[in-house]
Amino acid sequence: MPKKIYFYVGPNCPVGTTIHDYYNALRKAESADNEDMHTTCLAVLDACYLDKGHQLFIVDVGGDTRELKYGENTITDRYIREQHNLEHLFYAGEFVSEEGLFYER
């Protein structure tokens, strides 16, 4: 069962959820357990976690959750490949919803 990593764009984390900071988020993502992880740490938007079989989700400021995976995505018109820097794509505004940007500028 793959680990699910949820990246929250704004202050929309569910009440009672443990949110991991930068150091703990990276440690948790690298750990062997399959427990889901919730974070606001942008560093987890990395293709290496997809290579390890994890699932990456982006939760926008409105609470809408979208999966980010290799190939075609509903979160972007771009075909995601291993070579893409997901963090740079995020900052470039590639991950949009029907309502607009996934993050507030």
N, C-alpha and C positions, 0 to 999 in steps of 0.2 A: 504494500500500500504506500503510495508516494506521500511525501510530506507536502502540505499545503502552506504556502507562504503568502500572507496577506499584507500588502503595502498600502497604508492609509495615507491619502493625499492631504487631508486636513484634519481638523479636530473632531472627526466623526467616528472615532473608535467606539465599539459597543461597551456599554457600562459593564464593569466587572471583568473585562478582558485584560490579561497581562500584556502590556505593550513593551517590547524590548527596545532598548536604546541601541546606539551604534555598536558598541563592543559586544553586548550580550546578543544582539540580533545576529551578528556574524558567527559567534560561537554556537548559537542555537541552530542556525542554518547548516553548520558543519557537523552538528552532532548526529549520532547514529539513530536517535529515536525518531519515530514517525509522527510525533505530536505536532499539530498545526501550530504555526507561528504567526504572530501579529506584530507589525512594526511600522514605524514611520521612517525607518532608516533606508534612504535611497540606495545604499550600496547593495541591497539584496536584489535590485533589478539588474541581475547579471546572468548572462547565458550559461555560466558554469553551473548554476543551480538547475537549469533545464537539462543540462547534460547529465546531471546526477539523478534525473528522474523526478525531481520535485515539480510541483505545479505552482506557478506564480499568478497571483491575482492582484489587480489594482482596484482599490475602493476609492471612488471619487468623492468630492466634497458633498455630494447629495446622497451618498450611501450606495450608489450603483456599483455593483461588483462585476468586473470583467476579467476573464482569464487571458494571460499573455503566454503564447506558445510559439514554437517554430511553425513556419508556414503561414497560411492565411489566418487572419484574426478578425474578430468583429470589433476589436478595439482600435484598429488602424487599417488603412488601405494598403500599407506596406507589407510585403512578404518578408517575414522575419527569418533571418538566417543566423547561423552560429557567429558569423563575423560582425554582426551588428553590436554596437555599444548601446544597450538598452537605456542606460542612464542619459546618454546624449540625446537619444530619440525622445525621451520623456521631456527633457528641457526644450527640445525643438518643437514641442507641441504635437507630436505624432499620435499621441494617445488621446483621442477625443471621444465624447459621447454625443448623442443626438442633441442634447441640451447645450453643448458647448465644450469648453476646455475641461479636462479632468482635474485641473488645478487652478487655483486663483493666482493671478500674477500680481 
